[in-house]
Amino acid sequence: MKEHEGQKLESMDPKITNQLRVPNRDMPFPENSTVVVAHGAWADGSSWKDVILLLNKQGLQVVAAPLPLTSLSDDIIALNRTIARTRGPVIVAGHAYAGAVIAGVNEERIKALVYVAALAPDEGETVAQVFYRDEAHPQAPKLAPDKNGWIWMPNEGFSNAFAHHATADQIALCKAVQRPIALKCIQEPAPKPAWKSKPSWFLIAEEDRMINPKTQHFMAERMQARTHAFAVDHTPLLTAPEKVVEIIIAAAEETLSWQTRLP
């Protein structure tokens, strides 16, 4: 995003900005504070590697939820299983498809949701409906299920759209570890989303070639999320991890800090 556009957004709506100012912490986060991260389609938990290591340095425990990518309800169950292994307050962050997954959990210990270039269907909507809401980028991959109902990312799709700012080594790893997503995941109606009752943050990827930035702005506004727009690609977990960490820390500062618990 251009600098003047970011300034305009910031002046028009304090919820939208292209700069984050994370305050210095005088006190650590509450004991056992945990960030649970969820990967999207064509990826696994290793896609969060750089974010995990940076969050650890900030004093937060991090657990990556392994999603089977077999159906939306299966993935929500898997995420709940991971959250059940944690203790203390939790922030849940999801990338891309996983935005629909993290909205399906409503455990009391979850204090905030963080959407990273993610999809956020409302109750009764499907992932496909929001994914295809706006026009596709010219370099977006052509996606279709195979005879077994699995959708794979074409190899060229990783460098053209999935993470077009990534290094050659990062693209090679993406290709090597990709996991397909079942058609059921994008066709199953979403349950009542947790973002209607929990505070949410949204990183809008302005150079996203997978999920139209217009769609991201629409979803973030509908959610009334604290929105931060950056000139990043679809997978800033790989290409701009510090931006992702800043947003998660901002959510943690507001919802996990000891100060928020004072009367």
Contacts in CASP RR format, 6 or more apart in sequence:
PFRMAT RR
TARGET T0000
AUTHOR 0000-0000-0000
METHOD contacts of the structure
MODEL  1
MKEHEGQKLESMDPKITNQLRVPNRDMPFPENSTVVVAHGAWADGSSWKD
VILLLNKQGLQVVAAPLPLTSLSDDIIALNRTIARTRGPVIVAGHAYAGA
VIAGVNEERIKALVYVAALAPDEGETVAQVFYRDEAHPQAPKLAPDKNGW
IWMPNEGFSNAFAHHATADQIALCKAVQRPIALKCIQEPAPKPAWKSKPS
WFLIAEEDRMINPKTQHFMAERMQARTHAFAVDHTPLLTAPEKVVEIIIA
AAEETLSWQTRLP
1 18 0 8 1.000
1 206 0 8 1.000
1 229 0 8 1.000
1 230 0 8 1.000
1 231 0 8 1.000
3 18 0 8 1.000
5 18 0 8 1.000
6 17 0 8 1.000
6 18 0 8 1.000
6 19 0 8 1.000
6 229 0 8 1.000
9 16 0 8 1.000
9 17 0 8 1.000
9 18 0 8 1.000
9 229 0 8 1.000
10 16 0 8 1.000
10 17 0 8 1.000
10 18 0 8 1.000
10 19 0 8 1.000
15 224 0 8 1.000
15 225 0 8 1.000
15 226 0 8 1.000
15 227 0 8 1.000
16 227 0 8 1.000
16 228 0 8 1.000
16 229 0 8 1.000
17 227 0 8 1.000
17 228 0 8 1.000
17 229 0 8 1.000
18 228 0 8 1.000
18 229 0 8 1.000
18 230 0 8 1.000
18 231 0 8 1.000
20 228 0 8 1.000
20 243 0 8 1.000
20 246 0 8 1.000
20 247 0 8 1.000
20 250 0 8 1.000
22 246 0 8 1.000
22 249 0 8 1.000
22 250 0 8 1.000
22 253 0 8 1.000
23 253 0 8 1.000
25 253 0 8 1.000
25 257 0 8 1.000
27 257 0 8 1.000
27 258 0 8 1.000
27 259 0 8 1.000
28 59 0 8 1.000
29 59 0 8 1.000
29 60 0 8 1.000
29 252 0 8 1.000
29 256 0 8 1.000
29 257 0 8 1.000
29 258 0 8 1.000
30 88 0 8 1.000
30 89 0 8 1.000
30 256 0 8 1.000
30 257 0 8 1.000
30 258 0 8 1.000
30 261 0 8 1.000
31 88 0 8 1.000
32 61 0 8 1.000
32 86 0 8 1.000
32 87 0 8 1.000
32 88 0 8 1.000
32 89 0 8 1.000
33 59 0 8 1.000
33 60 0 8 1.000
33 61 0 8 1.000
33 88 0 8 1.000
33 89 0 8 1.000
33 90 0 8 1.000
33 91 0 8 1.000
33 252 0 8 1.000
33 256 0 8 1.000
34 60 0 8 1.000
34 61 0 8 1.000
34 62 0 8 1.000
34 63 0 8 1.000
34 86 0 8 1.000
34 87 0 8 1.000
34 88 0 8 1.000
34 89 0 8 1.000
34 90 0 8 1.000
34 91 0 8 1.000
35 55 0 8 1.000
35 60 0 8 1.000
35 61 0 8 1.000
35 62 0 8 1.000
35 63 0 8 1.000
35 90 0 8 1.000
35 91 0 8 1.000
35 92 0 8 1.000
35 93 0 8 1.000
35 248 0 8 1.000
35 252 0 8 1.000
36 62 0 8 1.000
36 63 0 8 1.000
36 64 0 8 1.000
36 65 0 8 1.000
36 79 0 8 1.000
36 82 0 8 1.000
36 83 0 8 1.000
36 86 0 8 1.000
36 90 0 8 1.000
36 91 0 8 1.000
36 92 0 8 1.000
36 93 0 8 1.000
37 45 0 8 1.000
37 48 0 8 1.000
37 51 0 8 1.000
37 52 0 8 1.000
37 62 0 8 1.000
37 63 0 8 1.000
37 64 0 8 1.000
37 65 0 8 1.000
37 92 0 8 1.000
37 93 0 8 1.000
37 94 0 8 1.000
37 95 0 8 1.000
38 64 0 8 1.000
38 65 0 8 1.000
38 67 0 8 1.000
38 75 0 8 1.000
38 79 0 8 1.000
38 92 0 8 1.000
38 93 0 8 1.000
38 94 0 8 1.000
38 95 0 8 1.000
38 98 0 8 1.000
38 99 0 8 1.000
38 101 0 8 1.000
38 102 0 8 1.000
39 45 0 8 1.000
39 47 0 8 1.000
39 48 0 8 1.000
39 64 0 8 1.000
39 65 0 8 1.000
39 67 0 8 1.000
39 94 0 8 1.000
39 95 0 8 1.000
39 98 0 8 1.000
40 47 0 8 1.000
40 67 0 8 1.000
40 69 0 8 1.000
40 94 0 8 1.000
40 95 0 8 1.000
40 96 0 8 1.000
40 97 0 8 1.000
40 98 0 8 1.000
40 181 0 8 1.000
41 69 0 8 1.000
41 96 0 8 1.000
41 97 0 8 1.000
41 151 0 8 1.000
41 153 0 8 1.000
41 179 0 8 1.000
41 180 0 8 1.000
41 181 0 8 1.000
41 185 0 8 1.000
42 152 0 8 1.000
42 153 0 8 1.000
42 158 0 8 1.000
42 162 0 8 1.000
42 174 0 8 1.000
42 178 0 8 1.000
42 179 0 8 1.000
42 180 0 8 1.000
42 181 0 8 1.000
43 95 0 8 1.000
43 96 0 8 1.000
43 174 0 8 1.000
43 177 0 8 1.000
43 178 0 8 1.000
43 179 0 8 1.000
43 235 0 8 1.000
44 66 0 8 1.000
44 177 0 8 1.000
44 179 0 8 1.000
45 64 0 8 1.000
45 65 0 8 1.000
45 66 0 8 1.000
46 64 0 8 1.000
46 173 0 8 1.000
46 177 0 8 1.000
47 95 0 8 1.000
47 174 0 8 1.000
47 235 0 8 1.000
47 237 0 8 1.000
47 238 0 8 1.000
48 62 0 8 1.000
48 64 0 8 1.000
48 95 0 8 1.000
48 237 0 8 1.000
50 237 0 8 1.000
50 238 0 8 1.000
50 241 0 8 1.000
51 62 0 8 1.000
51 237 0 8 1.000
51 241 0 8 1.000
51 244 0 8 1.000
51 245 0 8 1.000
51 248 0 8 1.000
52 62 0 8 1.000
52 64 0 8 1.000
54 241 0 8 1.000
54 242 0 8 1.000
54 245 0 8 1.000
55 62 0 8 1.000
55 245 0 8 1.000
55 248 0 8 1.000
55 249 0 8 1.000
56 62 0 8 1.000
58 245 0 8 1.000
58 249 0 8 1.000
60 248 0 8 1.000
60 252 0 8 1.000
61 86 0 8 1.000
63 82 0 8 1.000
63 85 0 8 1.000
63 86 0 8 1.000
64 82 0 8 1.000
65 78 0 8 1.000
65 79 0 8 1.000
65 81 0 8 1.000
65 82 0 8 1.000
65 83 0 8 1.000
66 78 0 8 1.000
66 82 0 8 1.000
67 75 0 8 1.000
67 78 0 8 1.000
67 79 0 8 1.000
67 98 0 8 1.000
67 101 0 8 1.000
68 74 0 8 1.000
68 75 0 8 1.000
68 78 0 8 1.000
69 75 0 8 1.000
69 97 0 8 1.000
69 179 0 8 1.000
69 180 0 8 1.000
69 181 0 8 1.000
69 182 0 8 1.000
69 185 0 8 1.000
70 182 0 8 1.000
70 184 0 8 1.000
70 185 0 8 1.000
71 182 0 8 1.000
71 184 0 8 1.000
71 185 0 8 1.000
71 188 0 8 1.000
72 100 0 8 1.000
72 101 0 8 1.000
72 127 0 8 1.000
72 184 0 8 1.000
72 185 0 8 1.000
72 186 0 8 1.000
72 188 0 8 1.000
72 190 0 8 1.000
73 188 0 8 1.000
75 98 0 8 1.000
75 101 0 8 1.000
75 185 0 8 1.000
76 101 0 8 1.000
76 104 0 8 1.000
76 105 0 8 1.000
76 191 0 8 1.000
79 92 0 8 1.000
79 101 0 8 1.000
79 102 0 8 1.000
79 104 0 8 1.000
79 105 0 8 1.000
80 105 0 8 1.000
80 107 0 8 1.000
83 90 0 8 1.000
83 92 0 8 1.000
83 105 0 8 1.000
83 107 0 8 1.000
83 109 0 8 1.000
83 110 0 8 1.000
86 109 0 8 1.000
88 109 0 8 1.000
89 109 0 8 1.000
89 111 0 8 1.000
89 255 0 8 1.000
89 256 0 8 1.000
90 107 0 8 1.000
90 109 0 8 1.000
90 110 0 8 1.000
90 111 0 8 1.000
91 110 0 8 1.000
91 111 0 8 1.000
91 112 0 8 1.000
91 113 0 8 1.000
91 114 0 8 1.000
91 248 0 8 1.000
91 251 0 8 1.000
91 252 0 8 1.000
91 255 0 8 1.000
91 256 0 8 1.000
92 102 0 8 1.000
92 105 0 8 1.000
92 110 0 8 1.000
92 112 0 8 1.000
92 113 0 8 1.000
92 114 0 8 1.000
93 102 0 8 1.000
93 113 0 8 1.000
93 114 0 8 1.000
93 115 0 8 1.000
93 116 0 8 1.000
93 244 0 8 1.000
93 248 0 8 1.000
94 101 0 8 1.000
94 102 0 8 1.000
94 114 0 8 1.000
94 115 0 8 1.000
94 116 0 8 1.000
94 118 0 8 1.000
95 116 0 8 1.000
95 117 0 8 1.000
95 118 0 8 1.000
95 235 0 8 1.000
95 237 0 8 1.000
96 116 0 8 1.000
96 117 0 8 1.000
96 118 0 8 1.000
96 119 0 8 1.000
96 210 0 8 1.000
96 211 0 8 1.000
96 234 0 8 1.000
96 235 0 8 1.000
97 118 0 8 1.000
97 119 0 8 1.000
97 127 0 8 1.000
97 181 0 8 1.000
97 185 0 8 1.000
97 186 0 8 1.000
98 118 0 8 1.000
99 115 0 8 1.000
99 118 0 8 1.000
99 119 0 8 1.000
99 120 0 8 1.000
100 118 0 8 1.000
100 119 0 8 1.000
100 120 0 8 1.000
100 121 0 8 1.000
100 127 0 8 1.000
100 190 0 8 1.000
102 113 0 8 1.000
102 115 0 8 1.000
102 118 0 8 1.000
102 194 0 8 1.000
103 113 0 8 1.000
103 120 0 8 1.000
103 121 0 8 1.000
103 190 0 8 1.000
103 191 0 8 1.000
103 193 0 8 1.000
103 194 0 8 1.000
103 195 0 8 1.000
104 190 0 8 1.000
104 191 0 8 1.000
104 192 0 8 1.000
104 193 0 8 1.000
104 194 0 8 1.000
105 194 0 8 1.000
106 194 0 8 1.000
106 197 0 8 1.000
106 198 0 8 1.000
110 194 0 8 1.000
110 198 0 8 1.000
111 198 0 8 1.000
111 199 0 8 1.000
111 255 0 8 1.000
111 256 0 8 1.000
112 198 0 8 1.000
112 199 0 8 1.000
112 200 0 8 1.000
112 201 0 8 1.000
112 251 0 8 1.000
112 252 0 8 1.000
112 254 0 8 1.000
112 255 0 8 1.000
112 256 0 8 1.000
113 194 0 8 1.000
113 195 0 8 1.000
113 198 0 8 1.000
113 199 0 8 1.000
113 200 0 8 1.000
113 201 0 8 1.000
114 200 0 8 1.000
114 201 0 8 1.000
114 202 0 8 1.000
114 203 0 8 1.000
114 247 0 8 1.000
114 248 0 8 1.000
114 251 0 8 1.000
115 200 0 8 1.000
115 201 0 8 1.000
115 202 0 8 1.000
115 203 0 8 1.000
115 219 0 8 1.000
115 220 0 8 1.000
115 223 0 8 1.000
115 225 0 8 1.000
116 203 0 8 1.000
116 205 0 8 1.000
116 236 0 8 1.000
116 237 0 8 1.000
116 244 0 8 1.000
116 247 0 8 1.000
117 203 0 8 1.000
117 204 0 8 1.000
117 205 0 8 1.000
117 208 0 8 1.000
117 210 0 8 1.000
117 211 0 8 1.000
117 216 0 8 1.000
117 232 0 8 1.000
117 234 0 8 1.000
117 235 0 8 1.000
117 236 0 8 1.000
118 202 0 8 1.000
118 211 0 8 1.000
118 216 0 8 1.000
119 127 0 8 1.000
119 130 0 8 1.000
119 131 0 8 1.000
119 211 0 8 1.000
119 219 0 8 1.000
120 130 0 8 1.000
120 193 0 8 1.000
120 195 0 8 1.000
120 202 0 8 1.000
120 219 0 8 1.000
120 220 0 8 1.000
120 222 0 8 1.000
120 223 0 8 1.000
121 127 0 8 1.000
121 129 0 8 1.000
121 130 0 8 1.000
121 190 0 8 1.000
121 193 0 8 1.000
122 190 0 8 1.000
122 193 0 8 1.000
122 222 0 8 1.000
123 189 0 8 1.000
123 190 0 8 1.000
123 191 0 8 1.000
123 192 0 8 1.000
123 193 0 8 1.000
124 189 0 8 1.000
124 190 0 8 1.000
124 191 0 8 1.000
125 189 0 8 1.000
125 190 0 8 1.000
126 186 0 8 1.000
126 187 0 8 1.000
126 188 0 8 1.000
126 189 0 8 1.000
126 190 0 8 1.000
127 185 0 8 1.000
127 186 0 8 1.000
127 187 0 8 1.000
127 188 0 8 1.000
127 190 0 8 1.000
128 186 0 8 1.000
128 187 0 8 1.000
130 215 0 8 1.000
130 219 0 8 1.000
131 186 0 8 1.000
131 211 0 8 1.000
131 215 0 8 1.000
133 212 0 8 1.000
133 215 0 8 1.000
133 218 0 8 1.000
134 212 0 8 1.000
134 214 0 8 1.000
134 215 0 8 1.000
134 218 0 8 1.000
135 212 0 8 1.000
136 212 0 8 1.000
137 161 0 8 1.000
137 208 0 8 1.000
137 209 0 8 1.000
137 210 0 8 1.000
137 212 0 8 1.000
139 160 0 8 1.000
139 161 0 8 1.000
139 164 0 8 1.000
139 209 0 8 1.000
140 160 0 8 1.000
140 161 0 8 1.000
140 209 0 8 1.000
140 210 0 8 1.000
141 153 0 8 1.000
141 154 0 8 1.000
141 156 0 8 1.000
141 157 0 8 1.000
141 160 0 8 1.000
141 161 0 8 1.000
141 162 0 8 1.000
142 154 0 8 1.000
143 151 0 8 1.000
143 153 0 8 1.000
144 151 0 8 1.000
145 151 0 8 1.000
145 183 0 8 1.000
146 152 0 8 1.000
146 180 0 8 1.000
149 182 0 8 1.000
149 183 0 8 1.000
150 180 0 8 1.000
150 181 0 8 1.000
150 182 0 8 1.000
150 183 0 8 1.000
151 180 0 8 1.000
151 181 0 8 1.000
151 182 0 8 1.000
151 183 0 8 1.000
151 186 0 8 1.000
152 178 0 8 1.000
152 180 0 8 1.000
153 162 0 8 1.000
153 178 0 8 1.000
153 180 0 8 1.000
155 175 0 8 1.000
158 166 0 8 1.000
158 171 0 8 1.000
158 174 0 8 1.000
158 175 0 8 1.000
158 178 0 8 1.000
159 166 0 8 1.000
159 171 0 8 1.000
160 209 0 8 1.000
161 209 0 8 1.000
161 210 0 8 1.000
161 234 0 8 1.000
162 174 0 8 1.000
162 210 0 8 1.000
162 234 0 8 1.000
162 235 0 8 1.000
163 170 0 8 1.000
163 171 0 8 1.000
163 174 0 8 1.000
163 233 0 8 1.000
163 234 0 8 1.000
163 235 0 8 1.000
163 238 0 8 1.000
163 239 0 8 1.000
164 207 0 8 1.000
164 209 0 8 1.000
164 233 0 8 1.000
164 234 0 8 1.000
165 207 0 8 1.000
165 232 0 8 1.000
165 233 0 8 1.000
165 239 0 8 1.000
165 240 0 8 1.000
166 174 0 8 1.000
166 233 0 8 1.000
166 235 0 8 1.000
166 238 0 8 1.000
166 239 0 8 1.000
170 238 0 8 1.000
170 239 0 8 1.000
174 238 0 8 1.000
193 223 0 8 1.000
195 223 0 8 1.000
195 225 0 8 1.000
199 226 0 8 1.000
199 251 0 8 1.000
199 254 0 8 1.000
199 255 0 8 1.000
200 223 0 8 1.000
200 224 0 8 1.000
200 225 0 8 1.000
200 226 0 8 1.000
201 225 0 8 1.000
201 226 0 8 1.000
201 227 0 8 1.000
201 228 0 8 1.000
201 247 0 8 1.000
201 248 0 8 1.000
201 250 0 8 1.000
201 251 0 8 1.000
202 216 0 8 1.000
202 219 0 8 1.000
202 220 0 8 1.000
202 223 0 8 1.000
202 225 0 8 1.000
202 226 0 8 1.000
202 227 0 8 1.000
202 228 0 8 1.000
203 228 0 8 1.000
203 229 0 8 1.000
203 230 0 8 1.000
203 232 0 8 1.000
203 236 0 8 1.000
203 243 0 8 1.000
203 244 0 8 1.000
203 247 0 8 1.000
204 213 0 8 1.000
204 216 0 8 1.000
204 217 0 8 1.000
204 220 0 8 1.000
204 227 0 8 1.000
204 228 0 8 1.000
204 229 0 8 1.000
204 230 0 8 1.000
205 211 0 8 1.000
205 213 0 8 1.000
205 216 0 8 1.000
205 230 0 8 1.000
205 232 0 8 1.000
205 233 0 8 1.000
205 234 0 8 1.000
205 236 0 8 1.000
206 213 0 8 1.000
206 229 0 8 1.000
206 230 0 8 1.000
206 231 0 8 1.000
206 232 0 8 1.000
207 213 0 8 1.000
207 231 0 8 1.000
207 232 0 8 1.000
207 233 0 8 1.000
208 216 0 8 1.000
208 232 0 8 1.000
208 233 0 8 1.000
208 234 0 8 1.000
209 233 0 8 1.000
209 234 0 8 1.000
210 234 0 8 1.000
211 234 0 8 1.000
213 229 0 8 1.000
217 227 0 8 1.000
217 229 0 8 1.000
220 227 0 8 1.000
221 227 0 8 1.000
226 250 0 8 1.000
226 251 0 8 1.000
228 243 0 8 1.000
228 246 0 8 1.000
228 247 0 8 1.000
230 236 0 8 1.000
230 240 0 8 1.000
230 243 0 8 1.000
232 239 0 8 1.000
232 240 0 8 1.000
232 243 0 8 1.000
233 239 0 8 1.000
236 243 0 8 1.000
236 244 0 8 1.000
237 244 0 8 1.000
254 260 0 8 1.000
END
